[in-house]
Amino acid sequence: MIPWSLNRIPVLAVLFPVLGLMAGCTSQTEKPAAKSTADTTASAEDECQSRLATAVKRVAPESLATQSRREPVVNAMNAWMAACGETDVRALKISDANLAYLSDANKRTASTIRFSENDILYVRDAMILKGLTESVWKQADAAANGSATDKARVVGLFQHLIRNISLIPASESRVPSGLYEVMMTGRGTVDDRIWAFAEALRQRQLDMVLLKAASPSTGAGSIPDSADLLVGVFVDKTCLLFDPLRGTAVPKAEDPSALVTDPATHEILAGHDRWKNGEILAVCHPSAAAPRMLVLQNRMSAADTVVLYEELAGGTSEIRPLKDRVSEVTGNVWPAEKLKLWEVPEQRVSAAATLTEQQKQEYTMLMRPFDSPFERESLEIEKLITDPNVDESKMSDEEKLALRSEALEKVLERADSLFGRPSRRLLKARVSQISGDFELGVIQDLQQIRIACLQEKVELDIPLDQKRAAVIPFALPKSILDVQKSAVSDTLYWTALSQISRRDIGTAIATLRNYRRQYPNEKMTYPSMLNECEALVELGDKATAVKVAQEAVNDANPERARAEWLASRLAAAP
């Protein structure tokens, strides 16, 4: 036998070339084919779209509302911009014509490549108003048994915003805030109504301008004679007029109705020097003229897309400029060169972004009710307050109760366990409501939240032995009671507004009356009267509507002008 050590030499000599050949074959067959340029481009585009969708999801109202910090959301959008959109933004250098409309501060903002926190909040507000307008449009179509006119849809949107943004007293000092806070609390100024109306119409690609009279009115006569601010909405190459103070469409001369559904057009102002010599103003967010907003708008998926960009005078994009669109309709009354940018949105955004420490505390208190209700897990009190190292068999009931009370004091140090943590259920329900959710589920959520917020104390069963227990009530802390008190009344009022949106008018009237009966001195007392009055008009109960309107004509009513308008129109109606 040949020793293995000698025999392996020729065998290996034969195997090495074979193995080398096999290795070569394997390398050839497993070498990946080079990707084509088209495949690489498609893959990069898919990755960019995925990154954007993820970032946009974090900006969505229901998501951003519960974010304690916004910086990560802004960073996610800017990471997408740096990787996928910066080249396009740089190619869209803002034009000199557009820059001419902007303030010096806004010129810098509009020329920036990266997103700011203000941009993110603007996108969120646009998402809210997109959802709202979709619902109002569907509602108008349903009322028309098919497809409503844009005029009917716009009137419906205006009426919805007037109902849902009640005026605050002129004496009330409100922390600087944006549209989100106004819509969430349901309280604001005439300027807030104008701003919200403009941004909502933008989501339907309808133009709006603010008309400001050249001199103050005497306060008497028709709306053109007595108003200082009017809103013009461009529909079918006409400019429909609305009065944001009185909360009504401007009626035509021959229209005696209390609820105007066929607005007059801007031609009725042609003979008024106060209006011909007044101002015509474009209304938009300070971020709207920024090229980055156009790139973002164009890149968002069809399901997420919102209208964010406004081409003011032309030269940045191929979009027909707002200046030209306005001039086409109003050129005979207000020439194109008179169009300016309304300064209020920029002022509001700037003020809200630079709050003092005191204002930040006021803001926290403004939004605190949306933490409601406070919810807690069931506690096994006996385990928490019973000391296994103590023999209680020889103790009296008083001694046992004293021992347990001492242990309970330690439990109370963990207030969240006993009194509950903020659930923020009201926050989520309210975001859904202002975003246009008119479904019955929102009303049910509000009712359940209201019931939960009615709780004023926690009762604990303190066991004395296996058969007996002492019941000890603990009042909820004042900080929680104050928050829930506000939520209790607000949820009832917002329930009524949802019922009106669902066209459940009779039930809404009952809820509004119940609100005033239970909370006669609450902040929505007068708005509840005016909304009830309009609901009664829809039901055909003119007599009761007149009484409610007259009751609302009060100096304490921030919306006295709206109440006087309704009372006078109802009195004059046949």
Secondary structure, 3 states (H helix, E strand, C coil): CCCHHHHHHHHHHHHHHHHHHHHHHHHHHHCCCCCCHHHHHHHHHHHHHHHHHHHHHHHCHHHHCCCCCCHHHHHHHHHHHHHHHHHHHHHCCCCHHHHCCCCHHHHHHHHCCCCCHHHHHHHHHHHHHHHHHHHHHHHHHHHCCCCCCHHHHHHHHHHHHHHHCEECCCCCCCCCCCHHHHHHHCEECHHHHHHHHHHHHHCCCCCEEEEECCCCCCCCCCHHHHCCEEEEEEECCEEEEEECCCCEECECCCCCCCCCCCECEHHHHCCCHHHHCCEEEECCCCCCCCHHHHHHHHHCCCCCCCCCCCCCCCCCCCCCCHHHHHHHHHCCCCCHHHEEECCHHHHHHHHHHCCCHHHHHHHHHHHHHHHCCEECCCCCHHHHHCCCCCCCCCCCHHHHHHHHHHHHHHHHCCHHHHHCEECCHHHHHHHHHHCCCCCHHHHHHHHHHHHHHCCCEEEEEEECCCCCEEEEEEECCHHHHHHHHHHHHHHHHHHHHHHHHCCCHHHHHHHHHHHHHHCCCCCCHHHHHHHHHHHHHHHCCHHHHHHHHHHHCCCCCCCHHHHHHHHHHHHHCC
